[in-house]
Amino acid sequence: MRTTLTIADSLYDKLNEKAHREKKSFKQVVNETISRGLLVAESPSAAARFTMEPHSCGRKAGIDYAKLNQLADELEAAENDYS
């Protein structure tokens, strides 16, 4: 298919240099480059993986963990008082 593209001069220069270096036509280099770019963009492995390292936060000083249910009950009661 024939079409007209407007591309940046720097991109044209890079594609043209690649065509000369690989002894291929400009058209072939453009088609191969676009095809590779589309394959990479469409593959799920192309997305950067996000990883997190877990950190031990430990227990906070001054908090009685045995009374957390009591605190939750007090907060719930206070919330109901406002309703």
Residue pairs with C-beta under 8 A, 6 or more apart in sequence:
7 15
15 26
15 29
15 30
15 33
16 26
18 24
18 29
18 33
19 25
19 26
19 28
19 29
22 29
24 32
40 46
59 65
